[in-house]
């Protein structure tokens, strides 16, 4: 009986075991938020370091993973602000004259490059809403904003992507 009760309590799970279980999903999330493997690893490392320092409190929350995701988003935004450089990703130069059988992959790649041009918060809102399939209240909780602000981030990001698509379609 005691074993069932202790397994259901989140604080029983140690930090190392929790990280082993969730690392791949957290790294994937960090990559989608940051847009680069290097930045994702940095943001995840920063978030996990802070989570370890506060594991007693983090492990007692209803959703430790949501808490750490929020830490990843905050770490990326802080790094982005510190850098002072507002980099805008552009498409990699490649010949489009050749017809490629992987046109779907090329479309996805093109969309991803467009997403990289978005500011961090709207991009994070899109990732949470459509890749992680979270509802708006959950997106708002992870980003630490109101639900209306989360909806606004998603709406504006989608509008920016549509505008980019229309501009590229006119060329």
Secondary structure, 3 states (H helix, E strand, C coil): CHHHHHHHCHHHCCHHHHHHHHHHHHHHHHHHHHCCHHHHHHHHHHHHHHHHHCHHHHCCCCCHHHHHHHHHHHHHHHHHHHHCCCCCCCCCCCCCCCCCCCHHHHHHHHHHHHHHCCCHHHHHHHHHHHHCCCCHHHHHHHHCCCHHHHHHHHHHHHHHHHHHHHHHHHC
